[in-house]
């Protein structure tokens, strides 16, 4: 979502071909053994990422559910899966053993010596934690992922996994230093007294299965503040009455903007009929059935799901949602759709919608946060870090994503 929207002469920058080439260039430059993506689209994944094989990444595992999924690539010349990948809630878990047949590079220490000296695997959690006001779920996601890694380690008969396991947790945490999932990793526990967005994230004490907390790789360099990984247009001051993440309320100017847009979409200026709703959804999402706006609009138009199956997944429930053929979307219902988007923390999604609907939000500068992190267990040590920085909103002509990449190399502490 380019904010502000790209002018016509720069539209090519938003094409996948252009952004793919930027990604390819960056990945080739870093030359990591393992690369973790978040938010890949499964429908076009193979074609989108066929360039990874050109770069030597001939191993890949893709999360098995969702429209946007984590994907982990690796070079089998460097490492191989020690066991099948494990899929937790928005977390993809892989166990790697170093490839003893990998050749020594003139500029790098031999991987084969380390591979021959120990049978211990490397465990990687590629996560894309839930966005929005979802502190309890984020904590649960990261806790279940670490428990899953311990289960994998026991199946591999790892010696003393609580102390000796080599663990990397990386990805999009959808929260900063103050969020429960981050505090859980860095403090080693979370309890019922911790508050995120004014609410508890746990009903009781949760402790990490590792003996010691994990370490944020970006903070291992002294005397500097780690750079932001999310550099985007500042929208919250325009969207909300008060820029409060705990209790988001649509601002008066935003309510007026939504009313103006609604009147341009409604055929008779009173209510949006099914055809109007479908036209609106195609403008903002390019297809029907995509996005939470579709599901919220269906509910506001009278859709009720009477099917009850306790074993059914959330993804399966979403697939059943349909826009009622005789339903209408009122102004109040239209506003409620965007209230829900605001409550879910989808500020830049709303900003995108307003722009493509012809009533963009004003430019109020840049918002920065550090949502993307690499954590490591304390028996590892980072030997190199890569910072990526930008002083203008992303994506842009240099950066193909709204999240800046992070990278690190590690070795075992002797």
N, C-alpha and C positions, 0 to 999 in steps of 0.2 A: 504494500500500500504506500505509494509515493505521496508524501505530504510535504508541501502542497503538490497537487497533481502536476504531472509533467506537461509542459507545453507541447504542442504538436510536433515541433522540430526535434524534440528529445524523446518522443514516444518509443523509439527503438530501444532505449535503455531498459524499458520494462519487459521487453521480449525475453522468453526463456533462452533463446540462442545467445543473446548478449550476456545475460546473468550467468548462464551455464559456463561460458568462456571465462568469466571472472572467477567463478568457483574453481574451475579446473586449474587456472593459473595459480591460485592461492594454495590449493592442495598439493600441486606439483612442487611448489616452492618449499613447503613445510616438509613434505616427504615423510610423514608419520607412518608407523607400522599399522596403527589402528585409527580409523576416522569414524566419528559418531555424528550423525545428522539427526535433527528433529524436524517434524512437520513435512515429511515426504508424502507425496500423493500416490497411493498404491495403484490407482488406475493407469498411471503413466510412468510408474517407477522405472521399469526396465529401459524404456527409451530415454527417459530423463537422465538416467545415471549410467548409461552405457560407457560414458567417457571414463568412469572409474577403472574399468578393466584396461583401458589404454594406459592408465597410470600405474598398472601393476596390482590393483586391488581385485584379486580373483576370489576372495572369500567375502560373503555377505549374509547377513541375517536381518530380516525385516519383521517388525512387530506385527502381530497377526490381526489386530482389530483397529477400527477407527478410520476416519477419512484422512487424518494427518497422523503419521506414525514415526517413531524412531527407527533408524536403520544404522547398523554397524557394519563397516567394511574393514577388511584386513588383508595384508599381504601374506599369502601362504608361504612365500619364501622366507618370512620372518617368524611366523607363528601359525598355529592351527588350533581349531576348537578341541578342547579336551573332553567335552561332552556336549550333548544337545543344549541349545540356548533355552533359557527359561523366560516366560512372558508373565510379568506381574502387571499391576495397574499402572499403565503409562511408563513402565520401566522394562527395558530389555536387558537381560543378564546373560553375559557370556563368560566362559572360562577358557583361557588360552594357555597352551604350553609353547614355550619357545622352540623353534625349529632348530635342532642341533645340526642340520645339514646346511643351514644358511651360511653364506660365504662372508668372510671378514672383509669389511670395506677398509680401504687405506686410511680413511679419516675417522673411523669409528671403532670402538672396542668390539671384540668378537662376541657375538651373542652366544655362540656355541659353547664357550667355556662356562658361561653361567648356566646354560641349559644342562651341561654335563655334571655340574656340581650339586644340583638340587633337583628334586622332582616336583617342587612346589609350582603351582600354576598362578597365573595372573587373572584376577576377576574384575570385570568391567561392567558397571551399571550405567547404561545410557538412558537418561531419564528426561521426560518432558512433563513436569508436574502440573497439576491442574491450575488453571489461571483463575483470577478473581478472588472473591471473598470465600476462599475454600481452605483456610488454614488447617482444620482437622484432617481433611482429605490429603493434603500435601504431606503432613506428618505421617499419616497412615501409609501413604505410598512409599515414602523413603524407608520407613521402618520395615514394611513387608519386603522391600527389595533387599535390605541387608540380611533379613532372616532367610530370604531365598538364597542369597550367596552362601550363607553358613550351611544351609542344607546341601547345596552343591558341593561345598568343600568336604563335608562329611562323606558324601557319596564317593568323592575322590580320595578319601582316607588321608586328608591333609594332616600333618602333625601339628598339634596345638593351634588350631585355626584362630582361636580368640586372640592370640598374641602374634602369630607368625604369618597370617594370611596377607597376601598382597592384593589390595583392593583399591580400585579407582572408581569414583562416582562422579559422573560428569553430565552436563546437559543444561537444560533450561529449567531453573527452579521457580520461575514466576514469582519471585519474592527476593527481597534484599536481606541485609544483615539482620534485620529485626524479625524475620519470619520464622515460624516454628520449625520448618524443615531444615533451615540453615542452622538454627540454634541446636537442634537435635544432633546434627553431625558434629558441630564444633564443641558442644558442651558434653556430649555423650549421653544426654538424657533429656527428657521433657516431662513435666508433671502438670497436675490440674491447676497450679497457680499461674502458669504461663498464659499470657493473653496476646492474641493477634487480632487486630481490628476490633479490639474491645471484648473478644470472646475467648473462652478456653479452647485449646486445640486438642486436649486430651482429658479423659475422665479420671485418669490415674497416672502413676509413674510408668513411663516407657524408657527402658534403657537399651543402649546400643549393644548388639551381641559381641562387638569387639571390646577388648580390654581398655583401649584408649580411644579418645575422640579422634576424628579425622581432621586433616589439616587442609586449609584452602591454599592451593598452589600459588595463587596470585599474591597472597600475603607473605610468602616465604622470602620475598626480596625486601630487605629492610629500608627504612627511610624513604618510602614513597607510598602514595595512595594508589591502589589498583585502579586501572581505568574502567570507565563505564563500558558495558557491553550492549546496552540498549541506548541508542542515541536517536531520538525521534522528535517530531514536532510536539510542542507543549499544547495540550488540548484541554486538560482538566479544568483550568480556570474558566474556560468558556462553557464547558459542559455542565458544571456543577454550581449550585448556589453557593456552597462553600467547598473548597477543595479538600473534602474529607473522605478518605477511603473507607472509613468505618461506617459512615452513614451517607451514602451518595444520594443527592437530591438534584434533579434537573433544574438548571437555572432558568430564570424567566426568559432570557434571550433565546435559550435553547427551546423552550416551549413554544415561543413565537415562531422560531425557525421551522419546527416540526409542523405547526399549523399551516404555515405558508406552503410547505412542501405537500402536505396532505391535500390542500385545495387544488394544487396543480395535478395531483394524481387521481382525485375522485372525479368520475365522469360527470356527475350531476352536482358537484360541489358540496354534496351533503354527506354521502357515504361512499366508500370504495367497494365496488362489487367484485366478484371473483376475477373478472378480466382485469380490473384495475390492480388488484393485489398481485396477480401473476406478472403483470407488466413491471410493477415496482420490484418484485423479487428478482426478476431477470436482469433488471438494471444493476442492482447492488451485488448479486451473487452469480450472475451470468447463466444460471440454470435453476430450475425448480427442484425443490427437495433439499437443497444445500442450505446450511447455516441455521443458527438458532432463530433468526428472524422468521424463517419459514415455519418452524414449529410453534413459536410464540404467536404468530399471526393466526395459525390454524386454531389454537386455543381461544384466542380473542374472538374468532368467528364462530365459535360454538363447538369445535371438535372436542369430543369426549372419548377417551379410551376405556372401554368397559372390559377389555380382555385382561384377565388376571392369570398370571403364571409366575410364581415366585422364582423359578429357575431361569426366566428370560433375562437376557442381558439388556443393558441400557441401549446398546447399539441396535438390537433387534426391535426394541420399543420405538426408537426413532424412525425406523424404516416404515412403520405402520401409519405414521401421522400423515393425514391428507387434509387438504383444504376443503371445507364443506362447500358443495356445489351451490347451495342456496344461501350460503352465509354472506354476511357483509362485515367489513371492518370499519368501525366508527373511528372518529378522531381520538376518542379516549383510548380505544383499543390500539390504535397506531402509536400513540404516545406510550402506552404500557409496554409495547414491544421494545422500545428504546430505553425505557426504565429498566427492563430486565437486562438489556445489553450493558447498561451502565453499572448495575449491581454486580455483573459478572466481570467487571474490570475491562471491558472491551472498548476502551476509549478510542483507539486508533481505527477500530472497525467502524465505530459510529462516525468518526471523522471522514473515513473513506466514503461511507454512504452519503453523507451530506454533500461531499464534493461531487460525486457522480450524479447526484440528484439535482445539482445546479445551485445549491445554496451552501457553499463551503464555509467552514469555520475560519475566523480570522487568524493570522499568523502571530503567535505570541512567543516566538523563540523556540528554544530547545529543551526537551526533558531528557534527563539522563538517569540511568539506574544500572546496577550490576546484577543481572538475573542469571547470567551464564557463568558456570563455575566448574573447576576441576578439583575434586578432593582426593586425597591419598591417605592410606593407612600409615601409621607412624614408623613402620619398619621399611618405608621407602624414603627416598630423598630426590627432590627435583634437581636435575642437572642443567636444564634449560627451560626458559619460558618465552612465550611469544605474546606480546601485547599488540592488539589492533586498535587504532584510535580513529575517531572522526569528529570534526567540529561542526558538521552539518547533518541534518536529519538523514537517516538511512531508511530504505535503500536509496542509493544515488548512483552517479556515474562510475564511482569507484567501488562501491560496496553492494553486492547483489542481494543482501538480506537486511531486514530491520534489526537483526542480532549480529553483533560483531563476533568473529570466531576467537576461540581461545585454544592454546596448545601448550603442551609441556612434555618433556622427556624425564624419565625416572630411572633410578637404579636402586638395587637392594642395599639397605644399610648393613654393613658387615658386623 
